[in-house]
Amino acid sequence: MPGPTDERLVGVLAGADAQVVRNLLRERRGEFFVTAPDEIPAEISELLPEGAEWVESQAFNEEATGALYEGRFYFDKKSNRVLFDCSNPVRKDGPPPNVVVG
């Protein structure tokens, strides 16, 4: 259960290089499974592409977070977008980021 001081970072990456997303999904296709993000804030949901077919990889989640914090990364191959939903994110190589919500 999240505490009162927990921080949640949710957003959408629309990569400038869509080929990177396509390559990742192709190279690691056996790791990904079909899923649906849940409890996404309304202001972020408005940014999600219609008809997205989200997939997720537990192995990628652990690799991306360095197993230092909870984080889920959803990929949509149709739009080449990545949705991330992380709790208490920290940098692998330094101090925690200063996150300002506004």
C-alpha positions in Angstrom: 0.0 0.0 0.0 1.5 3.3 -1.0 2.3 5.7 1.8 1.7 9.4 2.0 5.2 10.3 0.9 5.3 7.9 -2.1 5.7 9.5 -5.6 4.2 8.2 -8.7 5.5 9.1 -12.1 3.2 8.3 -15.1 3.7 9.5 -18.7 3.8 8.7 -22.3 6.9 8.6 -24.5 6.4 9.3 -28.2 9.8 8.4 -29.3 11.4 10.5 -32.1 12.9 7.2 -33.4 10.0 4.8 -33.7 12.4 2.2 -35.1 13.9 1.7 -31.6 10.5 0.6 -30.2 9.9 -1.7 -33.2 13.3 -3.2 -32.8 12.9 -3.8 -29.1 9.5 -5.5 -29.6 10.9 -7.7 -32.4 14.2 -8.7 -30.7 12.5 -9.5 -27.4 9.1 -10.6 -28.7 9.0 -13.8 -26.6 9.1 -11.7 -23.4 6.1 -9.5 -24.1 2.5 -10.4 -23.3 -0.7 -8.6 -24.0 -2.0 -6.4 -21.2 -4.0 -3.3 -20.4 -2.8 -0.5 -18.2 -5.0 0.2 -15.2 -5.6 3.2 -12.9 -3.9 5.6 -15.2 -4.6 9.3 -14.3 -7.2 11.0 -16.5 -4.8 13.6 -17.8 -2.5 10.9 -19.0 -5.3 8.7 -20.4 -6.2 11.6 -22.7 -2.7 11.3 -24.3 -3.0 7.6 -25.1 -3.6 6.6 -28.7 -7.0 5.2 -29.5 -7.0 1.5 -30.3 -3.6 0.9 -28.7 -2.6 -2.7 -28.3 -0.4 -2.6 -25.2 2.2 -5.3 -24.4 4.5 -5.6 -21.4 7.5 -7.5 -20.4 8.4 -8.3 -16.8 12.0 -8.8 -17.7 12.1 -5.4 -19.4 10.4 -3.8 -16.4 13.1 -5.2 -14.0 15.9 -4.2 -16.4 14.6 -0.7 -16.8 14.2 -0.1 -13.1 17.3 -1.9 -12.1 15.0 -3.6 -9.6 15.3 -0.5 -7.5 11.7 0.6 -7.6 8.3 -0.5 -8.9 7.8 0.3 -12.6 5.8 -0.9 -15.5 6.4 -0.1 -19.1 3.7 -0.7 -21.7 4.5 -0.7 -25.5 2.1 -0.1 -28.3 3.5 -1.2 -31.7 0.8 0.6 -33.7 1.7 4.0 -32.4 5.3 3.2 -31.2 4.5 4.8 -27.9 5.6 3.8 -24.4 3.5 4.3 -21.4 5.4 4.2 -18.1 3.9 4.0 -14.5 6.5 4.1 -11.8 6.5 4.4 -8.0 9.3 6.2 -6.2 11.7 6.1 -9.1 15.4 6.6 -8.5 18.4 6.8 -10.8 20.5 3.7 -10.9 23.7 5.8 -10.9 22.9 8.7 -8.5 20.5 10.5 -6.3 16.8 10.4 -6.7 15.3 12.7 -9.3 13.6 15.9 -8.2 10.1 15.4 -9.6 7.8 18.5 -9.7 4.1 17.9 -10.5 2.3 21.0 -11.7 
